[in-house]
Amino acid sequence: MDEAQASFERDVAARLRHLAKTARMWGSPEELEAAATHFTHVWLASRGAWRFEQTHGLWRTLGAPFAGDADEHALMRSRMYAEREAEARTQVVLGYASVWAELARNAERERRVGPWIEALLDDPSRAGKPDLLNIVLFSLMGFVAAEAPGFVRQLSAVRERVGGHELRGLHIVGQRGPSEAGLTYTRKFTTWDAVTGGIDAVLAHLSTLSPDSGRGPG
């Protein structure tokens, strides 16, 4: 394994640990698990041919899905977009496509993560619900960005244009303004620890892979 690949894998592992450490900053347990799953995927895919279905399979062998709270997640989504799911997904895709087009990028990370970001923009159903797509694109683009403040400024400008508030998630539809910007922080989720434990299990598994393995497990 060359040093650039080794450095990338260390950076992804560090980002997974950061996700677990800052769990409640990521909206909901399902959003946290989605972001972690996609980081796992780019780690594995960076070694060679690897399908997203294989990443899901790996997570399932370790006990996923870890996020529960189905009723609470459904209530959250009813407030964010309800029956307007297609509109929410379109807002996310168009918003992040705009950010991606102008984003100053870390070349090494872009080479490994960029193809997956573009695959999600082309086929957003791979990420699931609009809120999950939103957090996955947010976390992956933030990881690829050459510098975080520039990414935040770009995204804030798009959020302001689409939703009328710089902190409003692109998956939130309806009346423009700040009213729903912090909505997820009022939810009563109970499975944060299950998801962070799942991330720890994934990290433990990744650490067992041979540095010379051509394409991860399987």
N, C-alpha and C positions, 0 to 999 in steps of 0.2 A: 504494500500500500504506500502510495506517495504521501508526502507531508501535507500537500493541499487537501487530499481526501481525509487524512487523519485529523487535520485541523477542523474541517467541516463537521466531521462526526463529533468531535469534542464540543463544537459550538451548538450543534443540535441537542446533544445530551444536556448541555448547560441550559438551553432554552426549555427543555422538558422539565428539568428541576425547578426552573423559575416558574413555570406554569403551576406546578404543584405547590410551590411556596406561596404564590400569590393567588391561590385558587379563586377566591371570591371576587377578584377584579375582573373575572372573565364572564360575568353575566349570569350563568346558570351552570349546574353540573353537566347538562348535555352539551353546552357550548364549550366548556373546559375539556370534556372528553373528545369532542370533535377536533378541537385545535391540536390536542396531543396526538390523536390518531393520524392527522395529516403530517405532523412533524415526524412521527415514526415512519410514515410512508416515504417522505423525501429522503430520510436517512437510508432506508433500505433500497430505494430506487436509485440512489446515487452510486451504488455498487454495480449496477447492471440491470438486466431485464427483470422487472418486478411489477406485478399488477396490483391495483388497489384492492382487489378482492383477496389477494394474499395477505395484505396488511390487516384487513378486517378479520381474516381467518386467524392470524396470529393473536390479535386482541381477544378473540373469542376463546382461544385455547387458554388464555390467562384469566378468563372469567368475565369478559365484557359481554354485554354493556354493563358498566358500573353505575351509570347515572340512573336513578329512579325518579320519584316525584312526578309521575306521569300527569296527574291531575293538576299539579301546580304549574308544570310546563305548559299544559294546554290552556290554563287560565292566562298565563303570561302572553301566549300567542294570540289569544282572543282579544287582548287589549292592544297588541302591536299591529296585527294585520287581519285577524279573523278570516273571513271568506276571501279577502283580497290577497291571497298568498302569491298568485302569479304576478300581481303588481309589485309586491314586496320583492320578489326574486328579481324582477326586471330592474328595479331601482338599485339593488345591490350590484348586479352585473354591470350596468351602465356606469354607476358611480365608481366602482373599482377599476373598470376598464379605463376610465378617464385618468384616474390616479396613476395606474400602471404605465400609461403612455408617456407620462411626463416624469416618472420617478427616476431620480438618480440612484444607481444601483451598485452594490458590491459585486464585482465581476465574478468572483469565485462562487459566491452564493447564488447569483443569478444563473450561472451555468447549470447548477444542480437543482435549484428550486423553480426557476423561471418556467420550464416546460410544464410543470404541474400546475402552476398558477394559471397559465394560459389554457391548459386543458379544462380547468374548472370554469374559467370564463366562457369557454366554448360549450361546455356541458355542465351547467351549474347543478343539475340534479344529483351529481356525484356527491355533493356535500350535504344533501338532505334539505331540511327546512330552511327558509330564507335567513333566519337568525343564525343558524349553524354556518351557512355559506358566508354570511357577514363576518363572523368571528374567525373563520378559517382564512379568508382572504386578508382580513386585518392582520392576523398574526403572521402569516407567511410573507406578506408584502413588507411588514415592519421588520421582519428578519432580513429580507433582501436589501432593504433601503441602505444607501450609503451612509446616511445619518438620520437619526430618529426625528429631530425637530422638523426637518424638511418634509418628511412623510406626514407628520402630524399636521403641519400647515396645509399641505395639499388636501388631505382628507377632511380637515375642518372646513375648508372652502367648499368642497363638494357637498358636505352635510348641510352647510348653510344654504347652498343653492337648492338642494333637493327638499330638505325638510324644514328649513327656516331656523335651524339652530345648529351651532358648530359641534355640539356633543350628541346630537340625535342620530341614532343608528339608521343606516340606509334601509334597513328592513322594516322600519316603522312607517306606516302609511296613514293617511287621514289628514285631519286639520294640521296645518303647518304651525311650528312653534316648539317651545321647550318642554311642553307638559309631560311627554313620555320619555324624556332623555334619560332619566335615572330610574325607570320603572323596574328593572330587574332587581334593584337593590331592596325593593319592598317585598319580595317574594320569600316564602317560607320553605326553602329547600332544605332537605335533610341528608342528602347523599354526597356532600362535598368530600367527606373522608373516604368514601368508597372509591371515588374517582381518583383522588390523590394516591390512594393505595394501589389502584390500577396502574397509574403512571409509574410508581415505584417498581411494580412488577415488570413492566415493559422495559424500564431502564436496566433492571437486573438481567433480563433476558438479552438485551442488546450487548451488555458487557461480556456475555459469554461467547459471542461470535468471534471467530478467528479474524485477526486483522487482514489476513490474506484471502478471506472468503470472497468469492467473485460476485455474489449477488445476495448476500444475507442468507437466512435460513430457508429450507424447503427446496 
